[in-house]
Amino acid sequence: MSGSPAVVMRLVASAYAVAEKAGTIVRKVLHSGELGIVEKTGANDLQTLADRLAQQSICASLSKRFPKITIIGEEDLPSEVIQEDLIETGQSEEILQRSCPPEYSQLKEEEIVVWVDPLDGTKEYTEGLLDNVTVLIGIAYGGKAIAGVINQPFYNYQLGAGTQLGRTMWGMLGLGAFGFQLQEVPGDRRIVTTTRSHSNKLVTDCVDAMEPHEVVRVGGAGNKIIQLVEGKASAYVFASPGCKKWDTCAPEAILHAVGGKLTDMHGNAYRYDASVKHMNSAGVLATLRNHKYYVSRVPQSVLQALKSD
């Protein structure tokens, strides 16, 4: 590969380092014991000091290096001068060494939209369910999620002292996904992962319609996609509005990079242009394999209740 790496490869390499920095911030805030919790719309919609600092760090670090990209973050924060120690300037050398898929090699900064969830699984974070927590940085072009970085700040935390805490995975269409071992649920088992704290009759009816052998209820959209790619679940089924574009952009890119699929409950793709509404109004259905089967099982009542965008 001659010359400097393509813009999008430099962006993914930066997002990797920035997500690791955000993971460090998330751990630090927890260890300080001062979470600074505020309710946004209610007890199930929380924001902590970690959400605020991690988003400031991610957005400021990326926009400093890539001033023309559009960055959309979950938290509505006042514009303020960002402390210098929140800025991450590093990049992943491993990613910079990789060849850019030809279809993305000419992308310009202004064509790229970055969707940021600085702390996915905030409720679980405040309750000590730390393996549910992720930092999500999704990269979109032409309305499509093309690359994503997921940091799990507390990966391995149950193993106790002396363990290397945290890990970062990334993926890109045309390149694949890295930082984890891709595994599938054995073919004859249907294990459905769904929401832990946002359930209702529609959600439950839809899960039941999949005729699962087992249901895994965990927090965080990023965490549920990790369940799919590591063979702990075969489908993520959430028949409700509630998920937002920053929840699904990075996980969708990683899932698609390994041949999986994320759609609404009708089987339609979501778009990630800068102008789209943030809510994934028609629910989320994600699978590593056999997407058509799961779409075909969605009850009529769900399809009627959740209109496609």
N, C-alpha and C positions, 0 to 999 in steps of 0.2 A: 504494500500500500504506500503510495507516494504522497508527499505533502502532509498537511496537518489533518487530523481526524475531522470527519463531517460534524457540523453543528450539533446534530441530534445525538451523536455518540459522545460528544463533549458534555452535552446536557445530561445524558444518562449517567456518565461517569461522575459528574458533579452531584447529581441527585443521590447517588449511592453514598458518597461521603457525607452529604447534607443529612440524609436519613439516619446515618450512624450517629452524627452529632445530635440530632433530635432525640434519638434513643437514649443517649447519655443524659440529656436534659431531663427526660421523663423519669429516668432512674434517680437522678439527683433530687428532684422535687419530692419523690416518694420517700427517699431516705431522710430528707430534712423533716418530714412529718408535717410540714405546713402546706397542705394541698390547695388552699385558697379556693374552695368549691363555691361556685355560684350556680343557681338554677337558671336556665335560659327560658324554656317554656314549661317546665315542670320537673318533678322529681326524677323522671326518666330521661331528661335532656339536660345534662350537666356540663359545666365547663370548669376546668381547674387551672391553676397557675401553669401546670405542665402543658396544657393545650395552648395557652397564650404564648408562653416562651418558645415552645417548639415551632409554632406557626411563624412567629417573628423571625426565628432563626432560619427556617426553610425559605420563607419568601424573600427576606433580605439577602440571604446568601446567593440564591439563584438569580434574583433580579440585578444584583451587583455585577455578576459575570455575564448575564444574558439580558440586557436591559430592554430588549424589544419583545420578549415573550410575554404572553398573557398568563398571569398566575391567579387562580381562583382558590381561595382557602375557605375552610369551613367557618372559622371564627371571624365574627365581625369586630375587628379591632380598630381602635383609633389610630390614625397615623402619628407615629412618634419616632424620635431618634432612637435607633436600635443600638444597644450596647455592643461595643466592638467584640466582646468575648462571645457573642452569639453568632458571629459571622464565621462560616466555614469556607475556606478557600481550596481545600484539597479536592482531588479527583481520584477515582479508581483507575490505577494504571492498567489493571487487567482489562477493563472495559475499553480504555483508549486504544489498546493493542488490537482490538477486534475489528474486522472489516465491516463496514456499514452495509446493510442490505441495499442493493442498487436503487430500489424505489424510494429510499429515504435520503440518499446521499446528497441531494441538492436542496434539501429543506432549508428555508430561511427562518430565523428567529421569529419573525412576525407571523409566520404561518402556524406556530406551535402554541397549544394551550396546555398549561400544567394545572392539574387538579390536586389539591393538597388536603388531606385529613391529618392534622398534626398528631392526633391521638384518637385512634379508632377503638371504641370500647371504653369510653370514659367512665361509664357507670361501673363496669367491672374493675377498672383501675381503682376507683374509690372503695370498692368492696374487697380488694385483695385477690381477685381472680386474675392474676397478673399474666398468665399465659394467653388470655383473650386479647391482650392489648397489642396494637400495631401502629406504626407510622406509615402512612400511605402517600406516595408521590406518583401520580399517573401522568403520562405524556400522551397528548392527542394531536392528531393532524387530520384535516379533512373530516372532522366529526367522529373519527375512529380512535379508540384507545390503541396506541401502537407500542408503547413501552411502559414499564412500571417498576417501581422499587417498593419493597415491603421490608420494614425493619421490625423485628420482634424484640423489644428491649429486654424482656424478662425470659427469653427462651432459656430453658434449663434451670429456672429458678428453684424448682422443687428439689434439685440435687444438692442444694445447700452450699456452704462455704467452700472456696477453692475451685468452684466451677466457673468456666468462662461463660459469663452472662450475655445473652443477646445474640442475634444473627441477622444477616441481611440477605434477602433474595431479590433477584431482578430477572426481568425477561423482556424480550423484544420480538415482535413479529418478524419472521424470516431468520432469526438467530437461535431461538429457543429460550429456555429459562434455566437459571443457575442459582446455586446456594442452598439447594435441598435435593433430596433423593426422590425422583418421581416414582410414585407407586399407585396402583389401582386397587380398589376393593375387588375381591374375587368375583368373577362374572355373575355368579348366580345370587349374589346378595345385594339387596337394595337398602342402603343406609342413608337416611335423609338427615341433613343438618338444618336446623331452623333457629329462629330467634329464641333467646332466653328470657328477654324482658318486655317484648312488644307483641305478645300473642293476642289473638282474638279468635272468634268462631271461624271466620273465613280462613285464617292462617292454619288452624287445626284441621278443618275440613279438607283443605288442599293437601296437607301433609298425609292425611289418612288415605286420600284418593290415590296416592302413589303406591299404596300397599307395601309400605316399608317393612323390612324384617326388624329394623331398629331405628330409633329416632335419637339424634344427638342434639341437645339444646345448649348452644354456646353463644357467647357475646361476640360482637364485632364482625363486620362484613369481611374484612381482611383475613381474620382468623378462620372464617368459614371456608374461604377459598383455599387456605392452607390445608384444611381438613380434606378437601377434594384432591389436591395434587399430591398429598402424602398418603392417600389410600385409607383415610379414616372415615370418609363419607363418599357416597356416589352422586348425591345431588344436594344442592342448597336450594331450599324452597321457602320463599317468603312472599305470600300472597297478600301484600298490603303496601300502601304507600309508606314512606318512612325512610327508606334508604335514599341517599343523595348521590349525585354524580361523583363527588370526592370520595365516597365510600367504595364505589365500584370501578373507577377508571383504572387504577393501578392493578387491582386483583384481576380485572377482566383481561388486561394486556398479558399478564403472566399466564393466566389460564388459556387464552387463545394461542399463546406462543408454544404451548405443549399439546395443542389439538383439542382443547376443551371449548366450551361455549357458555356465554352469559347473555341472557335476553330478558325481556319482560315475560309475564305469564302467558302472553299470546304467542311467544316465540319470535317477537320482533326485537331487533337490536336497538340499544340506546345510542343517542348521539352525544358527542362531547365537544361541540362547537362552543365558543365563548358565549354565544347568545342564548343557549338553551336554558329552559327552566331547570332549577337545581334538583328538584324532587324526581325520583324514579317512581312516577305515579302508578304505574301498572305492575308493581311488584318486581321481584327478582327470582329468576330460575337459572341456576348454573349447574353444569355437569362437566365431568371429564370425558365421559363417553355416553352414547345412547340418548342424546338430547331429545330427539324426536319422540321417544317413548314417553319421557316425562311431560313434554308439552301435550301429548295426546291424552294424558291422564288428568289434566287440569279441569276441574268441574265447571260446567256452564255457569253456575252461580258466581264463581270467581271471575270468569271472563266478563260477565255482565257488570259486576261491581267495579272491576278495574279496567277503565278505558285506556287503550293504548294512546301514547302521545301523538 
